[in-house]
Amino acid sequence: MAPRAGFEIYRKYLSSLVLRASDEPNTPIDTPRRIEVPEFKQPMMRPSDTIMVRALPTERFMESHGLSWIFLVTMFTTSLAFAEDCAVTPPGANGWNENGALRTVIPPDSKFRFIPDGPGFIDHDGALGIKMGWWRNIPGSQLEITGRRVDAGAPPLRAYIPSGYPEHFQASYVVFPMPGCWEIVASIGLQSLTIVLAVEFIAPGPKSRLNGPPRGWRQTGG
């Protein structure tokens, strides 16, 4: 198979992965499901409308502290104000965002939406995680993923990366501590690919839960 044809197969594959991954984070990460993602309209809010809270608690924490979903919504509404101000990276002209070392596919509007019954998961500390796939021009090279929120203070982004990908493709979970405007830096050695994406949360968010990196996966960033 010609290299370009192989790239095209992975581009289409990654597009389906980003648009709608499996609802269960522990299912094989390389099993795409093409399902239409519904559009959600979210009213804009000013940063002064609510008080910023650092992280979304899990249901266990909420129950033990007598909290409700109303509190959960209040915690995240401030972060919705970033939508108009986030200078996101547009998708590449050929469907890839790439440099000489790495390639990936991002959502068509450069935004990850964590919506009810949607793709992604909520981690043990309330962070929001999503599957992302990467194409490494050097097969088997070790991928590192870090990142930061650029529109406000927040803990650093982290990623969970499984082993068992000796060829070009590498799967990952990218985990955002909270909604906002996020810079993601993926690197192999001294070469890195930087993209900026918006992250939105609409309560109660996706159903899937994760308790940190799955066994045998390594964590980068965070």
Steps between C-alpha positions, in 0.01 A plus 500: 500500500634847409582723799246763397226237472588382847478857629156536344373183671623624836353846439155352442545265793604777739211718381253234607685454829483868589139550391371218717710260703357207693310605813704257709859618556624147564387370161774465234610849406543408135136402445335797327126557495359758260196657663366848441580737786200719590537875502461672836442872537649650815425859604806714557579618852731766632793399720343702783172306491627215715794412721778285352545169679808288438362156417181303449439250785397148423162366600650326807649825622175683432291248685732493801491880524128540432559677170263509205525531123406865540838553666667308219344729239599811696859383516538485124286778358779757528716295267242533223601863453818397319313392185526827309852584618685172447739532206466135397713319245296440183495153346768449236412550135544130425327384818823461699664728753863410456868581495805296403461265796131465589151507356159505661139579412301751705124569505372705205427800726814449714288433807449201728152491649434294811125464477236271655537150354781627277855376440772529758510431874529664840814401689526425873574866584233646274733568205361451148663239274470421131666257258750641251702313240843600368708401195874494573728536199761300693340161582507404866637834622388602848221756503479760776191719548485808723294815499361801680188710516568830322193705597519459880696326772454124531695185582699368202355265242596133521480200270475123542693310234480121449783276387466253214518743207836421335413646159398852393167526682480584873179520701452722805255648746545877536369624836399862567468603867209732412330666201673792333743585223779241500840480334606140429867426432579155359867424456743234384854575608576863417215538249156608617155574359293769675125544457246713688150361554190614686350267762135532602306319771121467516373335818477220583755422227591156365401187691837326490733521800869422541716458808830638376711331230404140420744236618812485285447852354745779571407856588662810353444859611288582801 
